[in-house]
Amino acid sequence: MSRSLLPLFGAICLVLSAAVGVRAQAYDVVIRRARLLDGSGAPWRCADVAVKDGRVARVGRIPREDRARREIDAKGLYLAPGFIDVHSHAGPALAGPVLSGAEPLLTQGVTTVMINPDGGGPVDLAMQRRLLEQRHPAVNVAQLIGHNSVRTEVLGMADRAPTPVELEAMKDRVRTAMSAGAFGLSAGPFYTPGNFSKTDEHVALAAVVAEFDGVYTSHIRDEGDYSIGLLAAVEEVITVSRSARLPGIVTHIKALGPKVWGLSAEVVRRIDQARAEGVEIFADQYPYEASSTSLSAALLPPWAMEGGAGAMQKRLANPETLPLIRTAMVANLERRAGARAIQLRNHRADPAVEGKRLDEVARDRGVEPVDAAIAILRAGDAQIVSFNMQEADIRRFMVQPWTMTCSDGDLVAVGDGVPHPRSYGPFPRKIRRYVVETPVLTLERAVHSMTGLPAAVMRVADRGVIREGAWADLVVFELETLADKATYEQPHQLSTGVRHVFVNGIEALSDGRVTGQRAGRVLSRTGPP
C-alpha cells in the first residue's frame, strides 16, 4: 500500500471502528426472550424489547450484536407495561421526605399513580407539582383536581347549593387546575362537604373538565343504602358523564353492606346500557373484600359533620344532639355488617386500639359497640378497615371489560398504624388470586386492566402499552412467585415476584430490590412532562 494512502486507510478504520462501537452500544437497555404482554389485552408473545433515551426503541427480535449497556435475559418471565394506579392516596407521601422512593409501589410493578382522588387533595396543583418535583419521586404522578377541596375553598363546610357567583368561582378553580395539567375532576359526594352538593353542580364542573378532554371520577354518593342507594348513585355518575360529555368513572366500585349484596348484576346492567347508548362509563376496583375510610365517614350522619371537626365535636358533647347521632350510628353500623366488621386502623389518640375490631374494643371497655365508637370519635377520628363486600360481587365487577385496577391505598411507612393491605399488594394480588389460584380472568385481561385500559381512559399518552415510541415504563415479573404478602393483621409486607421495573427507561427495581433511581415525572394532561 502506498504511504500516501495510509492516512486515508487509517481514517476509514477509525470510522468503521466507531460505527461498530455505536452499534454495540445502540441501546440503553435490552430485555431479551420475554413473554411480552403489550397492554392491549392480546395474548403474550415471545419478543425482545430495546430502550433508548427513556422510550421503547424496538420490539421484536433484536440481533445479538445489537447490545446495550444493560441487558436482561427474561426467558420464562413476563414483560408488561408498568402498572397504572388510577386511584391512589400516595400524593402526600410522594411529596414528603420519607416515602418518595415508593418501594411499596415499585415492588408491585406500579410506575404511575393518579393522585387526589375522592374529591380531595390541594386546590393549588401548581404548588403540589413543585413539591413533588423537588422530591424526585420514583414513580410517575398524574394529578386530579378534587371537587370537595374546591367546594370547601369557596363555600366552606356549608350545607347548601352555591350561588351563581360561587359556582363560577368553583369553575374558575377547576379550569385553572386543568390548565395546570390535571387529568380530570375527582368527586366524593359520599364525603362532607361533597354530600351537600347536587348533581347539577357536578355537571357544571365536569363540563369545564370536558373542555380539556379530561375525566370525571367519583367515590359515588352511596355505595350501600346510606342515602339515595347504590343504583341511584351509579346513575348519578352516568348523568354527569352524559350531560357533560366526558368519561365517567365509578371509582373503587363495590356493593357495600349486606343490604345491597347481589346488586352488582343490576349495576353492571345499567352501565352496559349506558355504554350501549354512547355514554363513556368505566369503573375501577381494588381486589379486596374490605374497604377503608374514616370512622366518622362510616358511622356519622352527614349533618353531624357540617361545619367541620370542631362543630362535630360540639354535637357529640351536646346532650340534645348526641342521642340523634347515636341512633343514626346504630343504623350505619348495621349497614357496615356490624361491629365485628370494623377494624380500627389508625388512631393517634389511642394507638392501643389499632388493629383491633370494634366489638373487641367494646368488650374490653364493657360498653356497647356504638358507645365505644363515640368515645373513639370524641378522642379524635380514626381510620378503619371495613369488611363489607361479598366475593360474588367482587368477581362480577372484576370481569367487566370496562373495569380498571386500582389500589385506593396510601403510601405508608413501616410502623405507621395498621393500614389496609391494599397499600402494599393489590396488583400482584389480583393476578395471584384471580388469574392463578381461582381463575376468573386471563393474565392478558388482568394486565390490560392495569395498563392499556387505564392509559386510554385517563388519556395518559404513550404509556400503558409496549410499542415503539412509547415511554419505557416496564415491569418484568415471574408469575410463579408473584404474590401479595400484606395481610389485614400484618400489612407492612412488600409483594414478591416483580423482578425489574423501569420508569421512563431507568431501572428503579433490579432483581427485586429498589435501585434508588428516581426517574418519575409529574405528568401533564396539557402536554409532555
N, C-alpha and C positions, 0 to 999 in steps of 0.2 A: 504493500500500500504506500502510495506517495505520502511523503512527510507533509505535504501541503493539505492532504485530506484528513490527517489525523485529528486536528481540532474539530472539524465538522463531524467526524465519526464519534468523537468523544461527546460532543453536544447531543447527538442523536441518542447515544446510550443513556445519557443523563435524563433526557426526556422520556425515553421508554421506561427507565427505572422508576421515574416519578409517577408515570401512568400506572405501572403495576402496583406501586405503593398506594396510590389513591384507591385503586380498585380493591386492594386487600383491606383497606380501612373505609370501604364505601359507606358503611352504616354505623350508627352508634350502637345498635342492638340488633341481634338476630335471634329469634326464637324458632327452633327447628323441630320438625316432626310432631307438632302439636295436633291434638284433636280440636279443630277450630270450630267454635260456636260464635258466629259472626254478629249475633244480637238480633238477627231478623226473625228468629224462630225456625229457620231452616235446619235440617239435620246436620250434625257435625261432619266435617271432612278433614282429612289429613292435609296440613299445609304448614309452610314456614311463613313467618311474619318478620319483616325488617322495619326498623325505626330509624328515622333520621330527623334531626332538628325538631324533636318533640312530636312528630307526626308519623303515621304509618306510611312508609315509603313503598312497600311492596308486599303483596300477599300471593302465595303460591310456592312453587319450587324455586328455592334460591340456591344457585350453584355453590359448591363448597369453596371455590376460590373467592367468592364474594363474602369476605369475612367482615367482622365488626370488632369494636373494642370490647363488647360484652356479648357472649354467645351462651345460650341456654338450650340444652337438649331436653325437650319437653315430651319425649316419647312416653306414651301411656298417660300423659297429663292432658287436661283440658285448658284451652286458652279462650278467654271470653273478654268482651269489653268490660272495663271497670264498672262495678255496680253503682247505680244512681239511687240514692235515698231521697224520695220525693217529699218526705215528711220527717224532718229532723229538728230536735231541740238542741243541737250541738253548737249553735251560733255563739252563745256567751262563752263557752269553754274554748272554742277555737280562737276567740279574740283575747283569751287570757294567757297568763304566763306558764300554766302547768300542762295543759292538755292540747295545745295546738299541734303537737306531734301526732295526735289522732290514732294511737296504737289500736284501741278497740275497733276503730273503723277499718283500718288497713288490714287487720287480721281477719276481717270478714270479706275483704275484696272490694270494699266501698271506696270509690275515688271521687265522688261528687255528692254533696248534700244540699238539699233545698231547705233553707232556714226561715225562721219567723213564721211558723205555722199557727193554726188555731186562732188567728186574729191578733197574735202577739208580736213582740219584737219592737224595736225602736221605730219612730216615725222618720227620723233623720237617717236615711240609708247611706247617704254620702259619708257621714261620720262613722257609721258602722263599717263601711268599706275601708276607710282609712285605718281603723283599729285592727281589722282583720289583716290588711296588707302589712301592717307593722309587725305582726306576729309570724308572717310567712307560714300559713297553715300547710299541713302535709297533704291535704285533700282540697279539691275544688269546692267553692262555695257559691251558691246561687241564692239571691235574696228574694223574698216576698215582702209585700207591704201589708201589715195587719190592720184589718177593719176595726177591731176593738181598740187598738192603740190610737188610730186616727180619731175614732169616736171619743175616746177619753180626752184627747188633747183639745177637742172642740167643745164637747158637751159635759166633760167630767163624767161622773157616775150617775147622771140623771136618768130617770125612767120616763122618757118622753121622746117624741119624734123631733128631729132637728128642724129649725126654721129654714126657710129658703136660703137665707144668708148663711146659716150654719152648714147647710148641705153643700153650698158652693165652696165653703172653706174646706170641707172634707174632700170634695172632688179635687180641689187645688192641691191638697197634700198627696192624694193618690197620683195625680198627674206628675207632680214633682218627683215622686218615688219611681214612677215608671220611666221618666226621662233620665233618672239616675241609673237605670239598668235593671230595675226589678222585673221579675218574670211573671208576676201576677199579684192578685189580691187574695190573701188568706182571710178567712172569716171563722168566727167561733160563736155563732148565735146561741150555743148552749151555755156559754160563759157570760158573766156580768162584765161589762155592760152590753155586750152583743145581744143578749137575750132581751134587752129593752128595744131593740131595733125591729123594724118591719121589713117585709120582703122588698118593697119599693125602694128602700134605702140601699139595699144590696144591689138592686138592678141599676140604680143611678151610678153607683161607684164602679160596678163591673163594666158599665158602658164606657167609662173612661179607660179602663184597662183594655177593652176591646180595640180601642184606637191604636194601641201598641201591639196588637196581636198577642196579648197576654192571656192568662188563665184565671179562673176563679175556683178556689179550693176551699171547702167548708167542713169544719167539725160541725156537723148538722145540728139543728136546733134540738133534736130529740132522737137519741139512739135507742130509746126504750118506749116508756109510756109516761114520761115525766110531765109533758105539756101537750103538744099537738100530736105526738105519736110518731113512730118511726116512718111510716109510709108518707105521712104529710110532710115530714122533714126532708125526705128524699125528693118529694115533688117540689119543694121549695128550691132546691138546687137546680132541678130541671127547669123551673120557671125562670130563674136568674139566667141560666145558660141560654134558654130560648129567647128571652126578651133582650138580653144584652148582646147576643150573637157571639159567644165565645165559649171555649171548652169549660165545662163544669166538672168538678171532681168531688165525689163523696169520699172524704178522706177518712182513713182507718175504718172502713166500712165494717159494720157489725150489727148484730141483733142483741141488744144489751138487756139481760134480765129474763127470768122465766116467763114473764107475761108476753114477751114478743118472740120467744124462741120459735123457730119454724117460719117466721115471716120473711126469711131470706128468699124464699121462692117467689113471693109477690114483689119484693124489691127488685129482683132480677127481671121479672116480667115487665115491670114499669120502666126500668132502664132500657131494656131491649126495645120496648115500644117507642120510647122517646128517640132512641137511636134510629129506629126504622123511619121515624118522621123527619130525620135530618138534624136532630139535636145532638151536639157533640158532648156526650156524657161519659165519664170514666169513674173509676174508683181506685183507691189504694188500700192496702191491708197489711197488717203485721201478723205473723203466723203463731199467735198465742191465744189461749183461752181466757186470759186475764188482761184487763185494761189497766190504766193508771191515770190518776188525776189527783186533785186535792180533796181532802176530807170535806171541806166546805162546799166545793162544787158538787160532790156526790150526794151530800145529805141535806144541805140547807136549801130552803126555798129561795128563789131569786130575790124576792122583796126584802129578805133579811140581809142581803148583801148590798142593797142600794146605798150609795154614798161612801162605799169603801170599807176597809178593815175597821176603822175607828167606829163608824156607825154600826157595823155588825156587832162589835163587842158591847156597845151600849144596849143593843136589843137583847143580846144574850144575858145581860145583867139586869134587864128590866123585868120585874115580876108580872107585868101585864103582857109583854110580847113573848117571853120565854115559853109559856105553855103552848102558844100557837106555833112557835118554831119547833118545839118538841114533837107536837102532833105530826107536823109535816115530815120531820126527820124519821119518825117511825115508819111512815109510808114509803119514804125514799129508801130506807134500809131494806125494806121488803122488796122493793124494785131491784135492789142490788143482790138479791138472793140471800140476805141475812147477814148477821154479824160474823159468822164463820167465813164468809166470802170476802171479808175486808182484812187485808194485811197492811199494817202500818209500815210505811216505807222510810219516812224521814220526818223526824220531829225533834227539832233542835232544843226545844224547851225540856224534853224528857227523852233522851236517847235510849233509855232502858226499854221503851216500848217498841223500838224499831225492830221489824221482823216478826212481831207478834200479830196474831189475829185479834180482831176487836172483841170477839167473845172471850178469848183468854184474858185480855186486859180487864174486861168486865168482871170475870170470875175472881181474878186476883184482888180487885178492889171491892168486891161484894156489892156491885151495883148492876142495874140493867144496862145492856149494851148502849142504848141511846144516851143514857146519862154519862157513861164513860166517854162517848163521843163528844158530848157537850163540854165535859171537863177538858178534854184534849183541845177543843177549839178555843176555849177560854184561855188556855195557856199559850196559844199560838197555833196557827193552822199546821196541818201535817199533810204529807204526800202519802198516797195509798196505792196498793195494788188490789184490784177488784176482780174476783173470779166470777165472771158473769156471762160467759159465752158458751155456746153449745157446739160440739165438734161438727155436727152435720151442717150447721150454718156456715162455719168457717170454711169448710170444704166447698160448699156451693158457691160462695163468693169467690173463692180462690180460683176455680176453674174457668171463670168467665174470661173471654178474650180481652175485655176492657179493664181488667184488674191488674194494677201495678203492685210492686212490693215496696214496703216502707218499714221504718223502724218505730217511729214516734218516740225515739229514745233520746235520752240525754247523753252527753259525754261526761262520764263521772269518774272522779279519781278514786283509786282504791282506798277503802276506809270511809268513804263519804256516804254514810247511811246504807240502806238496803234497797238499791234501785231495782227496777223491773229488769229482768234478764234481757229484754229487747235492746238494752243499751249495749249489749255485747254479742248477740248472736242471731238476729232474725234471718239474715241472708243465708248463712250455712244451715240454719235450722229448717228453712223452707225446703232446701234441696235434700237434706238428710231425711227429714220426716215425711215429706210429701212427694218426693221423687224416688228415694231409695227404699225406705222402710215400709211405708204404706202408700204405694203409688196412686196419686190422683192426677199428677201432671207428668209430662215428659220432661227430660232435662232441658230440651230446647225451649219448651214453653216457659219453664220456670226462669231460665236465664233471660229470655225475651222480656218477661215481666219486670226484670231488674235493669234492663239495658236499653234495647231499641225502642220498646214501648214508652217508658218514661221520657226518653230523649225526644221522641216525636210529639208526645202530648204536651210536654213542658216547653217545647220549642228550644231545646238545648242543641245548638248547631254543632255538627261534626263530632258528636260524642254518642256513646251508646251503641256504636257499630264498629266493626273492624273492616275497613276498606281503605284503599289508598287515598291519602289526603286527610283522613280523619285524625283527630288528636289521639295520641298514643296513650290513652288510659286503658290499661290492660291488666287482667288478672289471670294467673296460672294456678290451677288447683288440682289436687288429687282427690278424685271422687271417693275413693275408698276411705280416706281419713277425714274428709270434710265434715265437720260437726260443730254444733254449738255446745259449749261446756257450762255456760251460765245457767244456774237454777234459781228458783224463787228464794230458796234459803241461802244459797251461796252464789250471788250473781256476779261477783267480781272475778270472772274467769274468761280468758280470751278464747276465741274459737280456734279450731285447728284445721289443717288441710289446705290452707291457702299458702302456696309456696313462694310466689313472686307477685308483686304489684308494681305497676308503672303508672306514674301520674305525669301527664304531659311529657312522656318519654323518659322520665327519670325514675330509677329504681328506688321505690320507697320501702319495699319489703323484699328481702332477699333470703331465700331458704327459710322462710317463716319468721324472720326477725327484721324489725324495723332498722333501716339504714341511717336514719337521722336526716335524710334528704327531704327538703320541704319545697316541693315544686308545685304545690297547689296554687290556684289563682282564684280571685273573686271574679266570677263570670258576669257578663253583662248581656241583657236582652237586646240592647240597642246596637251592639257591635262586638267586635273581637275584644278579648280581655287585654 
